């Protein structure tokens, strides 16, 4: 067997493999002998079928199978030994004459797409903004109000007033509505309905016009659990409102008792301390969004500013030949155009990983997975023992798809940390509304 490579240009090569009969003949004869031993052909005892008959029936298929095994093994070995950096996989070139499986020598050619040579310069990221989202006073106050309500007291009332929490059953036979709803007077749009509700007492019922009862259709659908069609039908009629409960929620006092319920005793002593904790918590909630925006901007900038050519024709052909469903040349080209930016960024990212030794170890993957599992369990108030945690991690990493997903997440974190440390980014502190408007152009 002889293997050689011809470079067409910097991005395209052809590997030529010349296979001699002696390279596969021994294996073919062994396989045919095994076939002969086990063949059941009418008129012949098992193991006594003439070899000529076996060869006539099976030889070409066996040769094809053995030759393909040789090609796969030796092609892969050659690529590894020569340290060829390729895009996609080698594509067999079809011979116009076809393959003569009985020839003493057979020649096979494989097209290669070669990975381009280029440099990555991080100074192209100097105009990229890293947003640090700061919670504003309104957000902090809303969270403070929520905490006080959550830990406050409920005092039962007989009649409804603004701010009270209302529990009522809504009924309508035509749309099969029978649902217990929790709402407040502030969510009621109809002044007539609002006045009627305030005149009711717990235990009473009243028939009210459905249309315009709630502040808007989205609120009505959400609270009543109806789709557009059923809400439209309901709005043409009335419903029965049976008042079940009215509660006044008295906000919890901002004192040591509340602080110690929320955080480790002694760590929060004043309202200002609590506000600072809330700010820290909100910033942590905003961070993933800011980081995702940063990574999107970085990848766009690197792809735009890092110039190199790709073996376009090869990649289009590779997409066409490896597709699960048959693709036309036009469809393959369209698919390539969609994925070209992704291919470019993968190459850029791969170069950064290799040059900066950012590749992950299995121990890092295990530790990262353990932290993910632990954090998820702690959200439900569970603190796993180490033995239990090790078992869950082992089970998760035995799933190939999960391992791939978590590996990508870990590498994403590594890349983010690398850019934060090495790239000349502009840091900018903004409120959340300003971030949304500035980053996405939305108010």
N, C-alpha and C positions, 0 to 999 in steps of 0.2 A: 504494500500500500504506500502511495506517495501523496503527500499533502503540500500544496503550495498556495500562496496568496498573491493576488495581483491588485494593486491599488489603482482604481479608476481615477479618483481625485482624492482630496483631503477628507471627504465625507463618505465615499463609497468604495467598497472593495469587493473582490470575488475570491472565494476559496475554491480551489480545484482539488478534488479527491479522486485519485486513480486507484481502483480496486482490482486486484488480480484474483483469478480463480483460486489460487492457493491460499488466499486470505480467509476464505470461508468454506472451502471444499470439505475439510475435515468435519466441521460442525454440521454441514448439510448431510454428509453420509451418516453421521451418528443419529441425526433426527430421523432420516429415512429408515435406518435400521430399526429404530424404536417403533416406527409406524408399521414396519413389516412384522415385528414380533406381536403386535396387538391388533393387526388388521383382521376383520371378519368379512371375507369375500366369499360368496357362494361358489362352491366347487373346489375350494382349497381349505386344507386344514390350517388352523390358527398357527401362524409363525412360518408357514410354508408357501406363502404367496410369492410368486416370482418378483425379484427386485425390479425387473424391467417394467412390470405392471405398476409397481409402487411409484417408480420414477415418473412414468407417464402421467400418473394421476396427481402426484404431489410435488414433484421436484421443483417446478418453477415457483410455486408459492413458497416453498421452504427457502429457496435461494433468495427470493425477494425479502423474506422475513429476516434472514441472517445478514444480508447485505445492509438492510436498514438499521439493524442493531449495530453493526460495525460503523456505519456512518454517524449515528447518534453519539456513540461512545468516543470516537476519534475526533469528531468535530468539536465536541465539548472539551475534550482534553487539549486539543490544539489551541482553542480560544483561551483557556486558562494558562497554558504554558507560555503563550505569546503575550499574555496580559492585554488582550484586546478589549478596549472600552467601546461597547456597542450600544446602539439604540434598538429596541425591539429584539427579535430573534432572527437568525439566518433564514432566508427564503430560498427554497430549492428552485433552480432555474429549470424550466421544462425543456426537454430536448425535442426538436422538431421530428426527428426520426423515431422517437420513442426509445425504450430500453430493451436491448437484446440480452435477456437474462442467461442465455447460453454462451455468450461471448467469453473469451479468455480474459479480457480486460473490459472494465466498464468505467466510464468517466462521469463524475457528478460535479455540478457547480452550484455554489450557494452565494446568493447576494448578501452583502453586509451593509448595514448603516452604521457608520463610525461616529462616535461621540465627538463633538467639536472641541477644539482647544480655545479657552478664553480665560480672562481674569475677572475677578469680582472686586469692584472697588466700592467700599462702604461710604466714601465721601459723597456719592450720588444721593445719599439719604439725608443730607444736611437740611433740606427743606421740608422733611417729613415732621409733622407735629405729633408729639406724644401728649395726649390729653390726660389730665388728672382732674377727675370730676369731683367738685366740692359741693356737698349738700347745702342748699340755702336755708335761711331761717324758717321759711314756710314748711319745707320738708321736715325739718327737725321738730317743729311744733306739731305737725300732723302726726308724726310718730309718737311724740310725747302724749298727745291727746288719745291716741289709740291705746297706748299702754295704760293710761289712767282709766279708760273705759273698760279695758280687758280685765283689770284687777279691781275694778270698782264694785259697788253693791247694786243689786237689783231690788227695787222697792215696788211691790205690786200696787197698781192704781185701778180705780173703777172706770175712769173716763180718760179720753185721749187729749193730750196737749202736744204742742210742738216739741220735738226732741225725744218724746217717749217712744219706746220700742213696742210695736204692735204685732200681735199674732192673730191672724184671722183665717177662716176657711172660706175659699172662693168656690162657688158652685155654678155650673151651667150645663144642663143636660144636652143641649144641641151640639156642643163641641166636646162633650164628655169631660168637662172640667170639674175636678174635685181635688183641690190642693190646699194644703196648709202653707200660708205665706207669712214671712217675717218682713216688715217694712216700717217706714216712718212716715209721718204726715208730710215731711218735706218731699217725699217721692210721689205725692198725689198732686196732679195738675188741676183737676176740676175743683173750682171753688165751691160749687154746690155739694160735691161729694165730700170735700174737706169739712164743710160746715155740718153735714149730716153725720159724719163719723164722730165729730167732737160732741155731738148731742147724744150719742149712743152710750150705753153702759155695757160692761162685760157680760156676756151671755145673750146679748140681743142680736137680732138679725135685721138686715135692711137690703132692699133691692135697689141697685144703682146702675146707671148707664155705663157700659163697658168702655165705649169710645171716649178717649180723652181722660180716662180715670188716672192713669199713671203719667209721669212726666214725659215719657216718649215711648215709642214702640219697642225699642231695644230693652228698656227696663221692664215693660209688660211681658215680653217674650221670656226674659230671663227669670222673672219672679213667678210667672204662671206656668212656665215650662211648655210653651206653645210654639209651633212653627208659624211661618208667615201666613199660610193658608188658614189655619185654625184661628189665628188672631184676627184675620180679616173677617171671618164668619162671626166671631165673638163681638167684634165692633159694631155689628148690625143689630145687636140685641142687648140684654141686660145680664147681670149676674147677681147672685145672692152673696152678701158678705156677712158671715157669722163671726162676731167678735169673741175671741177665746181668751186672750190675755192682753193686758196693758202694763208695761213696766217702765219705771223711771230708773235710769242708770245714774247712780251717784259716782262721779269719778273718784278714784283712789287718791288719797293725799300723798304728796311727794315728800315722804319721810323715810327714816331708816328702815322701817318695817318693809316698805315696798322695795327699796334699793337692795335689801338683802335677799328678797325673793328673786330679783332679776339677775343679780351678780353675786360673786363670792363675797360673803359678809365682810364688811370693812373696806371694800375696794371703791365703793361709791358712797360719798357722804353728803353731797349737796346736789341741788338741781343742776348746777353748772357741770358737775362731774357726770351726771346722767346724760346731759346734752352732748358732752364730749364722747361718751360711749356710743350714743346714737349716731353721731357724725361718723365715727370710726366704722360702725356697722354698715351704714349707708354707703360709705366710700368703698368698702369691700364688695358690696352688691354691684356697684357701678363698674368696678375694675375689669371684670371679664368683657364688658361691652367696649370699654376704652381699648383694651388689649386687642380685641378682634378687629377693631377699626385700624389700629396701628399695624397689625400684621397684614391686613388687606392693602393698606397704603404702601407698606414696604415691598410686598411682592409685586405690586403694580409698578413701582418705581424701578426695582431691580430688573424686571423683565423689559421695561421700556429703555433703560439706560445701558444695560449690558448687551452689547451687540455681538452676535455670532450667527452663522448660518447653520441650518439644519439640513439633513438629507431628505428634503421634502418628498421627492418622488418615491424614495424607498419607503418612507413612513406611511404614505398614502397606500402603497401597495401592501405593506405589512398589515395595516388596518383592514384592508379588503380581504386578505387571505386568512386572517385570524378571527374574523367576525363570526358570531354564533349563527347568524342568518346570512344568506347570500347578499352581498353589497355590490351595487354598480360602481363604476369608477367615480361617477358624479357624487354618489352618496358617501363614498369613502373620502373624497376630497372635502365634502361638507363636514364630515365627522372630524377630519384632521384640523380643519380651520377652527372648529369649536375647542379642540383640545390643545392647540399649539401653545397658547400661553401657559397652560398647566405643564406641558412638557418642558418648556423653557425654564419655568421656576423650579421644577424638580431637579433639573441639571444644575442650576445655580445653587440650590439648597444642598445638593449632594456635594458640590465642590466646597462649600463653606464647612459642611460637616467633616469632610476628609481633611481639609487644610487646618482645621482648628480642633481636631480630635474630639468631636462632639458625639460620636457614636455611643450608644447605650450598652451597658452590660446587663446580663440576666439578673444579677443581684439588684441593680437599679430598678429594673422592671418589676421585680418582686416587691421591693420596698414601696414603689409608687402605687402598685396595685393594692398593697396592704393599707396604705393611707386612704385610698379611694373607698375601700370597703369599710374601714374604721369610721370615716366621716359619715358615710351613708347610714351606718348602724346607729351612730350617735344622734343622728337626726330623729331617730325613733326612741331615744332614751336607752339604747343598748350599748354596753361597753364589753366587747368580746375579750375572752381570755386568749392568751397568745396561741395556745394549741388550736382553739377554735378558729382563730384568724388565719393561722397557717393552712388549715384544711380548706377554708373558703378560697384563699389565694391560689392554692394548688388546683382546686376545682375550676376556678375561673380561667387560669392559664392553660388548662388542658383543652380549652375550646379555642380552636384556631382563629375563628373570626373575632372573638373577644380579645385574644392576644394581639392581633393586628390592630384593632381599634385602640386599645390601651397603649400600645407601642407608638402609634401615631400621635396620641395625646401627649405622651411623655416627650417625644421628639419635638412636638410643637412648643412645649414648655421650655425645652432646652434652647430652641431657636429664639424664642421670645427673650429669654434671659441674655442670650448672646447679643442680640440687637440692642437691648437696654444698656449693656455694659460697653459695647464696642462701637455702635453706630453714633454719628454726630447728630442726634435728634434734637428738635426744638421742644422744650417742655412748656406746657401751657396749662394753667389752672383755670377751669371754667365751671359755671353752674350747669346742672343737668340740662335745663332747657336750652342754654346757650350751646352746649355740646351737640345736642340733636340738631339745632338750627345750623351750626357752623359745619358739623361733620357730614350731615345728610341733606342740608338745604331745606329742612322742614321746620315749621314753627311749632 
